Amino acid sequence: MAKRSTNVVPLAVVKPVPFGQALQERYLSYALSTIMARSLPDVRDGLKPVHRRLLYAMRQLRLDPNSAFKKSARVVGDVIGQYHPHGDQSIYDALVRLAQEFSVRYPLIEGQGNFGNIDGDNPAAMRYTEARLTEVAEALLAGIEENAVDFRPTYDAAAEEPIVLPGGFPNLLANGAAGIAVGMATSIPPHNAGDLCDALLHLIKTPNARIDTIVDLVKGPDFPTGGILVEPRESIVEAYKTGRGAFRLRAKWEKEELPRGQYRIIVTEIPYQVQKGKLIERIAEIINAKKLPILEDVRDESADDVRIVLEPRTGNVPAELLMEQLFKLTDLEIRFPLNLNVLDRTNTPRVMDLREALQAWLDHRREVLIRRSNFRLAEIVRRLEILDGYLIAYLNIDKLIKIIREQDEPKPVMMRTFKLSDLQAESILNMRLRALRRLEEFEIKGEHKKLSAEGKELRALLKDEKQQWGKIADEVQETKAKFGAKTKIGKRRTELADAPVEVEHAIEDFVEREPVTILLSAKGWIRAAKGHLDDKQAAELKYKEGDEAKFSLHAQSTDKVLIFGTNGRFYTLGCDRLPSARGHGEPVRLMIELGNEQDIIDLEVLKSGRKFLVASDAGRGFIVPEDEVVAQTKNGKQVLNLADKEKAQAFGIVPERADSIAALSEGRKLLIFPIEQVPEMGRGRGVTLQKSKADRLSDAQAFTLADGLPWGNRVIPANELKFWRGERAQAGRMPEKGWPRAKRFKD
């Protein structure tokens, strides 16, 4: 029978802890872990732990820029097994991004195979791709074997990993970073390494340099996909001063002239982190939805370079105006955020300004320089000690050989006889016989002299801070020569331009004016037919099964249409953006925010200067100027305010000579009263037009009493209306026999 486990925790050891306190402690631990081990880069090398471990593992695999490529799966396996016990896909994703030229300004990994593309296509599986380090990564790792940085045990304590890399390249600002932690985030755009080196050299000479002066050198971000930075300089300076802000980035484009006054626009560079495939899909959606009627087509003719072709409908539209509209509607223009939130040398997260970030890198490089110099000096001292022993050996070669031949333990005898150290005696015993020639003695003396001079220089360097900064300046100059503007990789890609000015013309000014007929069906399908159709032509148009015509009106393609709904809102649609009448059209509810439970009361072409009478079924209404009801968004504009279970019921145009209002209830009671009793408002519930406890308002209209009351196909003369004239808010009287029986004044 199996024995029971005796590893039972006594109840006395279990301590009750308030749930809130336990949750707080554990959440804090999780937050710190996320901030320090996943999301925020270190200001010194600009890397997160996964990236640092990737580069170090590849260094251990000897994947330097001049070596052969190795499978990415091999690299990922080493990283998981030794340094980063997480999912292989997340590590491979990190490796892929460091190799993508469109994602990283200065790639740290050189990839061979399919590593994805700017369209958003995924890379091949790790077993199909190969990788090795680039020269930039080599600069970040340079000196790591020379005690340049501290190491710590790996997760299983089987090996060691660097806490930070020596960072011989200003990677944080050059390549940027992005991450979301718990309660904080970071977003750092990439910059030009040559510009950063100029700023670093200036900061070495002038430690208290002003941000404005540094921005003269670091002019702004330099994105791997190019583009044009159109952020005003004042905003750039302010962003770098606070460590927070945003940069306005636009696509780069050019105008290509065509015969007969036509042209097309070629987009050659798109904003950073915008997927080209999704961008083209968005432009195509805008064309299909007629949100930009002057744009006819978009094509992707890209190969190795980006080439997006935009075809306007007419050459009369200025290219600048068309692009301004596309910048507003698509990701051809973005705002890239700046949040310089990083871990400082004490692993404390904080937002730095540009000068602090640059100075932190310089301070790290000075620390690395001192540590490497001490390491080299210790090696020199050790080597000089060995060389001193060699010289003693050459001066006493015969005696040494005799001791080695005759003594069972020659080492202690040699140490006593010639006053050698343990290191010297061991080095002499390990010498090869062929080294015992006269020429070797001269080489040793020459090496001794050279190392002594180098040791003297290192001691002087370690004592003189000014000399240290001079050495760092030389290293920065070397970095600039290797990755600066004169090199292929260092040439600036993102252009700088002035902030764009507002285009004077509106896009509607260039829509071709032509007659159209607007048709709206009973089920809410809207379309625009070319030309002004008569009743017979309009009746010949087909509708969906179970649907029929409801509204039909003549307009011009440059006009706008007003729609008044039972929710008391007015909506505005451009005729040029309505679907063609070749099909059944499109549901108007997709173009405006009109609920399925709401209906459309009327449809009118927008003509400035008129007045409308609007009223609810509760009998309340007012007169509103036409210019007050125009909506700017698809949400419409609330004009007639409604109470619960109340809906808009009546809409009509107020004639210029109108002097009376006619109100008709559901029970066919008619009331006529002076128009002066109805106020003119921009929005509200209005006043009571017709009052009845059990009856609801069916329709209302403004008219000229002397001309008679229009009702259906008949006009009732003024002399027959005297018994129905009264004051506003009365109930009214039933019509005479023989009058129209319709409950609305117009069909």
Secondary structure, DSSP 4 states (H G I P E B T S, - for coil): -PPPP-----TTT-----HHHHHHHHHHHHHHHHIIIIISPBTTT---HHHHHHHHHHHHTT--TTS--EEHHHHHHHIIIII--S-HHHHHHHHHHHH-TTT-SS-SEEEES----TT-PPPPPTTT-EEEE-HHHHHHHTTTTTT-S-EEE-TTSSSEEESS----S-HHHHH-EEEE-SS-EEEE----HHHHHHHHHHHHH-TT--HHHHHHHS-S---TT--EE---HHHHHHHHHHTEEEEEEE-EEEEEE-STT-EEEEEEE--TT--HHHHHHHHHHHHHTTSSTTEEEEEE--SSS--EEEEES-TTS-HHHHHHHHHHHSTTEEEEEEE-EEE-TTS-EEE--HHHHHHHHHHHHHHHHHHHHHHHHHHHHHHHHHHHHHHHHHHTHHHHHHHHHH-SSHHHHHHHHHT--HHHHHHHHT--GGG-SHHHHHHHHHHHHHHHHHHHHHHHHHH-HHHHHHHHHHHHHHHHHHHSTTSTTTS--SEE-PPPPPPSS-GGGGSPP-EEEEEEETT-EEEEEES---HHHHHHS---TT--EEEEEEEETT-EEEEEETTSEEEEEEGGGSPBTTS--EEGGGTS---TT--EEEEEE--TT-EEEEEETTSEEEEEEGGGS--SSTT-EE-B---TT--EEEEEE--TT--EEEEEETT--EEEEEGGGS-B-SSB--EESS--SS--EEEEEEE-GGG-EEETTEEE-GGG-GGGB--TT---BPPPTTS---SSS--
